[in-house]
């Protein structure tokens, strides 16, 4: 368990803003036009605006918030967006002005809350016939004020998508004061975003941190640790492919995943 800082008696309320940003990538090999078309149709159906709304509604519950307003849109020919305005709600056992900063639940076990903040998700399905690779990117932002923490949504969101590569940014902004006027620039202990991931999540991914502690900036990259070619094929299994195609497709997929993880062409 990640423990909060000692309980603070604040003047007014907690003015700190905590923002968590995700880029989640799903990679697929779609070698011909029919596979590419089928993949985009699958993504549009699986992650349409209603499905994304359901995911963000669960996130609101996990981090402890009330949903004030929802705007959502499906786009042609592909992609969807959802924006939620949220507001902090009383939490069970409330009375502390510090964050209960511990790993949040997986998709199978969810609770409810949220406040003065927002949740957004935008999706970007795309395919490229030159590379035979199709990708799906979901950009998610969870921004909260007060005692609720977006870090509790980490595990649920990672497991709600077919996550091959995940890029995470967490930032604490602003300042709050205690009753003696002393400034506080964060309200919970954090050394790494990884502190808030469950054990099975950490075991499933290779990770890299780039943190600027003195600025309360935390950055973590995650790449699925095990490679199974069948996970990345759409409309065909590896057993149906000639050995030369299996080797070629594996090289292309590994390169695509590595480039997304490291953020550069290789």
SULPE-V492462 format. One line per field, one symbol per residue. phi: phi as a letter, one per 20 degrees, with the letter a starting at -180 (. if undefined). psi: psi as a letter, one per 30 degrees, with the letter a starting at -180 (. if undefined). burial: # if it has 24 or more other ideal C-beta (glycine too) atoms within 12 Angstrom, else .. A space follows every 50 residues. Layout:
phi=???
psi=???
burial=???
This chain:
phi=.eeffggdeeencfefddccddcddddbecfcgfffffffffffffdfff fffffffffgffenbdeebccbbeddeanbbbccecbfdgdgmfpdddfe ebgefegfccdbrqakbbccbcdcfbccffdmddccdddccccccnefcf ffegfffgeeceeeccdccccdcnbccefenffcdbcbfbdagfgdefgf fffececbdcddffdldcccdccgfedcgffdecnbdffeefgffgffff gffgfgfffffembfc
psi=kjkllkkkjljbljgkkkkkkkjkkkkkjjfleeeeeeeeeeeeeehlee eeeeeeeeeeeefilkkekkklkklkflllkkkkklkklklkglfkglki jlklllffjkakallhalkkkkkiklljfffgkklkkkkkkjkllafkkf fffeeeeefflijekkkkkkkklaklkafggkkkflglkkflfffgklee eeffkklkkjkiefghkkkkkkkkekkjefffkjglleffkleeeeeeee eeeeeeeeeeefhlk.
burial=.#.##..#.#...##################...##..##.###.####. #################..#.#.....#######.####.#....##### #.####...##.###############...#################### ######################...#.......#######.#######.. #...#.#.#......#########....#..###.#.........#..## .###.###.##.....
